[in-house]
Amino acid sequence: MLLSQYRRADGRIQVVARDGTEAFEVRTDRTLYDLALECADRGQGLRDRVARLGLNGAVDMDRLYAEGRLLPPVLHPDPAHLHLTGTGLTHLGSASTRASMHAKAKVQDETDSMKMFRMGVEGGKPVNSAPGVQPEWFYKGNGLALVAPGDALDAPDFADDGGEEPEIAGLYVIGPDGTPFRLGFALANEFSDHVMEKQNYLYLAHSKLRPASVGPEMLVGDLPQDIRGTSRVRRGGEVIFEKPFLSGEANMSHSIANLEHHHFKYPIFRQPGDVHVHMFGTATLSFAEGLSCADGDVFEIEAPDFGLALRNPLRRDTPPATLARTEVRAL
């Protein structure tokens, strides 16, 4: 089952379900966030809840996409209570991609990136219930940085670059007792500033403080073991970059359960009612292939298991002649 949301003409959020080729409105005035909290409180599965509510008329998802009315699969009514986070160096091949961005490292020395990747290969998929090795982790922002499918990903005026990262994200709500509940999985563009990161690996945290987009549809259920998708960049209607991206545990050095554990082990991420969008990493970047994306380029990420492709244009702010310092005033 695929679930999504769109904005109705009266401003309300409408949940949509799809099993197969046709999508239908779910017979409810509740948002997906509301339904998820009800399920967590009642111990009911999201799929069962939708089935009990029933469906109304068919929905033209392509038309809603073109009209800019599709939303991320889950939102929080207070954006400050939605957390955008992710993990890196989690996919087979991701270390070589990262290494190509930091090519000045001495060949004879094992870089921190390669060391982190090797640790994941050796201990990222524990065979018992004990936690495996922890992955690289980063913070991207709160719900104010979450961009709807079709909307622009903004590179700020101080950015050195703006490039796509095609990933799978897990979407979660925290139940009344602090238990994390996974709603499902969705396509994600973990948009980053790779030029900034390349200057110095310690700029990674800065490079990740950019918007991200998720959706349009969320897969309810288990994540497929072997996900084979495509990442594209279009410029003026022409495809200037296209490459497969692989995900799913068959192509990862960590298990999903291990990545989830090392995120939700922190009590600050188990606050009742909060929403989490956690991205699981990638090994495919157009930047690593030498492409510099420009204002107006459109990122397109698709994989058959996740319904509609995720598309977002890049919007680059014009850098000022001299960047003004942000003023902080004393009270």
C-alpha positions in Angstrom: 0.0 0.0 0.0 1.1 3.5 -0.8 -0.2 6.5 1.2 0.1 10.2 0.3 -1.4 13.6 1.1 -2.6 16.6 -0.8 -4.0 20.0 0.0 -7.7 20.3 -0.8 -9.2 23.5 -2.2 -10.5 24.4 1.3 -7.0 24.1 2.7 -7.6 20.8 4.5 -5.2 17.9 4.1 -6.6 14.8 2.4 -5.0 11.3 2.8 -4.8 9.1 -0.3 -4.3 5.4 -0.6 -3.1 3.3 -3.5 -3.0 -0.4 -4.0 -2.1 -0.9 -7.7 -2.4 1.7 -10.4 -5.4 3.8 -9.1 -5.4 6.1 -6.0 -8.4 6.9 -3.9 -9.2 9.3 -1.1 -9.3 7.7 2.4 -12.7 8.3 4.0 -11.4 10.6 6.8 -10.9 14.2 7.6 -7.8 13.3 9.7 -4.3 13.8 8.5 -1.8 11.0 8.2 -0.2 12.3 11.4 -3.5 12.1 13.2 -4.1 8.6 12.0 -0.6 7.5 12.9 -1.0 8.7 16.5 -4.4 7.0 16.8 -2.8 3.7 15.6 0.1 4.1 18.1 -2.3 4.7 20.9 -4.6 1.8 19.9 -2.0 -0.7 18.9 -3.5 -0.9 15.4 -1.6 -1.1 12.1 -1.8 1.8 9.7 -2.9 -0.5 6.8 -5.7 -2.0 8.9 -6.8 1.5 10.0 -7.1 2.7 6.4 -8.9 -0.5 5.5 -11.5 0.1 8.2 -12.0 3.7 7.3 -12.7 2.8 3.6 -12.1 4.7 0.4 -14.0 7.4 -1.5 -13.5 8.6 -5.1 -10.5 8.1 -7.3 -7.8 10.8 -7.3 -5.7 12.0 -10.3 -2.3 12.1 -8.7 -0.6 13.4 -11.8 -2.9 16.4 -11.9 -2.4 17.2 -8.3 1.3 17.0 -8.8 1.1 19.4 -11.7 -1.0 21.8 -9.6 1.5 21.8 -6.8 -0.9 20.3 -4.3 0.9 17.2 -3.2 2.5 17.3 0.3 5.1 15.2 2.1 3.5 11.9 3.3 3.5 13.1 6.9 3.7 16.5 8.5 3.6 17.8 12.1 1.2 20.7 12.9 4.2 22.4 14.6 7.2 22.2 12.2 9.6 22.5 15.2 8.5 19.0 16.3 9.5 17.4 13.0 13.2 16.2 12.8 15.1 15.8 9.6 18.2 13.6 10.1 20.2 11.0 8.2 23.1 8.6 8.1 26.0 8.4 5.6 28.5 5.7 4.4 25.8 3.1 4.8 25.7 1.8 1.2 28.1 -0.5 -0.6 30.0 1.9 -2.9 29.3 4.9 -0.7 32.9 5.0 0.5 34.4 5.2 -3.0 31.9 8.0 -3.8 32.9 9.9 -0.7 36.6 9.2 -1.4 36.3 10.8 -4.9 35.1 14.0 -3.2 38.2 14.0 -0.9 40.8 12.9 -3.4 43.6 14.8 -1.8 43.8 12.2 1.0 47.0 10.1 1.0 46.4 6.9 -0.8 48.5 4.9 1.7 46.4 6.1 4.7 42.9 4.9 5.5 40.7 7.9 5.5 38.1 8.4 8.2 35.4 7.8 5.6 36.9 4.5 4.6 37.4 3.5 8.2 33.7 4.3 9.0 32.6 2.4 6.0 34.7 -0.6 6.9 33.3 -0.6 10.5 29.8 -0.7 9.0 30.7 -3.6 6.7 32.1 -5.5 9.6 29.5 -4.7 12.2 26.6 -2.9 10.7 24.3 -6.0 10.4 24.4 -7.7 13.8 23.0 -11.3 13.7 21.5 -11.1 17.2 19.5 -8.5 19.1 22.6 -6.6 20.3 23.2 -3.2 18.6 25.8 -3.1 15.8 28.4 -0.4 15.1 27.0 3.1 15.0 26.9 4.9 11.6 27.8 8.4 10.6 24.9 10.6 11.6 23.9 14.1 10.7 21.2 16.7 11.3 19.4 18.6 8.5 16.8 20.7 10.3 13.2 20.7 11.4 9.9 20.7 9.5 10.6 24.2 8.1 13.3 22.5 5.9 11.0 19.8 4.6 10.0 20.6 1.0 6.9 19.2 -0.8 7.3 17.2 -4.0 7.5 19.5 -6.9 8.6 22.5 -4.8 12.0 24.1 -5.1 15.1 23.1 -3.1 16.8 26.4 -2.2 20.5 26.8 -2.1 21.1 29.9 0.1 23.2 32.9 -1.1 26.2 31.7 1.0 26.1 28.1 -0.5 29.0 26.9 -2.6 26.8 24.2 -4.3 23.4 22.5 -4.4 23.3 18.9 -5.3 21.0 15.9 -5.0 21.3 12.8 -2.9 18.8 10.1 -3.9 17.9 8.1 -0.8 15.2 6.1 1.0 13.8 7.7 4.1 12.0 6.2 7.1 9.0 8.1 8.4 8.2 7.8 12.1 5.9 9.1 14.9 6.7 8.8 18.6 3.9 7.2 20.6 2.5 8.4 23.9 4.9 6.3 26.0 8.0 7.4 23.9 8.0 4.3 21.6 9.0 5.1 18.0 6.6 3.8 15.4 7.6 3.5 11.7 4.8 4.5 9.3 6.7 3.5 6.2 9.4 4.4 3.7 9.5 7.0 0.9 11.9 8.4 -1.7 14.0 11.3 -0.5 16.3 14.0 -1.9 18.8 14.7 0.8 19.9 17.9 -0.8 23.5 18.9 0.2 26.3 21.3 -0.5 29.1 19.0 -1.7 31.5 21.8 -2.7 31.5 23.1 0.9 32.0 19.5 2.2 34.9 18.9 -0.2 36.9 21.9 1.2 37.2 20.2 4.6 35.5 17.1 5.9 34.7 19.0 9.1 32.4 21.1 7.1 30.1 18.1 6.7 27.7 19.4 9.3 27.4 22.8 7.6 26.9 21.2 4.2 23.9 19.2 5.5 22.0 22.2 6.8 19.9 22.5 3.6 16.3 21.6 2.7 15.2 18.1 1.8 12.2 16.6 0.0 10.3 13.4 0.7 7.6 11.5 -1.2 5.2 11.9 -3.0 4.1 8.5 -1.8 5.0 6.4 1.3 5.3 2.6 1.1 3.6 1.0 4.1 5.2 -2.3 5.1 8.7 -3.8 4.9 11.4 -2.2 2.9 12.3 -4.3 -0.2 15.7 -6.0 0.2 16.9 -4.9 -3.3 15.8 -1.4 -4.5 16.8 -0.4 -8.0 15.9 3.2 -8.9 17.1 6.0 -11.1 18.5 9.4 -10.4 18.3 12.1 -13.1 19.0 15.8 -13.5 17.1 17.7 -16.2 18.1 21.0 -17.6 15.7 22.7 -20.0 13.9 19.5 -20.6 17.1 17.6 -21.5 18.5 14.9 -19.3 22.1 15.9 -18.4 22.7 13.2 -15.8 21.2 9.8 -15.3 22.5 6.9 -13.2 21.0 4.0 -11.3 20.9 4.2 -7.5 20.7 1.1 -5.3 19.2 0.8 -1.9 17.7 -1.8 0.4 19.6 -4.0 2.8 21.0 -6.1 0.0 23.0 -3.0 -1.1 23.8 -1.6 2.4 26.5 -2.1 4.9 24.0 -1.5 7.8 20.6 -3.0 8.6 17.7 -0.7 8.8 17.1 -1.9 12.4 20.7 -0.9 13.3 20.3 2.6 11.8 17.0 3.1 13.6 18.5 1.9 16.9 21.4 4.4 16.8 19.0 7.3 16.0 16.3 6.5 18.5 18.6 5.5 21.3 18.8 9.2 22.2 15.9 10.2 24.6 15.6 13.6 22.9 14.4 11.7 19.8 11.7 9.8 21.7 9.5 12.7 22.7 5.7 11.8 22.4 4.0 13.2 19.4 7.2 14.1 17.5 7.7 13.2 13.8 11.0 12.0 12.4 12.1 11.7 8.8 15.4 9.8 8.8 17.4 9.3 5.6 19.4 6.1 5.1 22.2 7.2 2.7 23.2 6.8 -0.9 26.2 5.9 -3.2 25.0 7.9 -6.2 25.8 11.6 -6.6 25.9 13.7 -9.8 28.5 15.8 -8.1 30.9 12.8 -7.9 30.5 12.5 -11.7 31.7 16.1 -12.1 28.3 17.8 -12.6 27.7 21.2 -11.2 23.9 21.8 -10.9 22.5 25.2 -11.9 19.5 27.3 -11.1 16.4 25.7 -12.7 17.8 22.2 -13.0 15.2 19.6 -12.0 16.1 16.6 -9.8 14.1 13.4 -10.5 14.3 10.3 -8.3 12.2 7.2 -9.0 12.0 3.6 -8.0 9.1 1.3 -8.9 8.2 0.3 -5.4 7.5 3.9 -4.3 4.9 5.1 -6.8 5.4 8.6 -8.4 8.8 10.0 -8.9 10.1 12.7 -6.6 10.9 15.8 -8.6 12.2 19.1 -7.3 13.8 22.1 -9.1 17.0 23.7 -7.8 16.6 27.4 -6.9 19.9 29.2 -6.3 19.8 32.6 -4.5 22.0 35.2 -6.2 25.0 35.8 -4.0 25.3 39.4 -2.8 28.5 41.3 -3.8 29.5 41.2 -0.2 27.8 38.8 2.2 26.5 40.7 5.2 27.2 39.3 8.6 24.1 38.1 10.4 23.7 40.4 13.4 22.9 39.1 16.8 21.5 41.7 19.3 21.8 41.6 23.0 18.7 41.9 25.2 
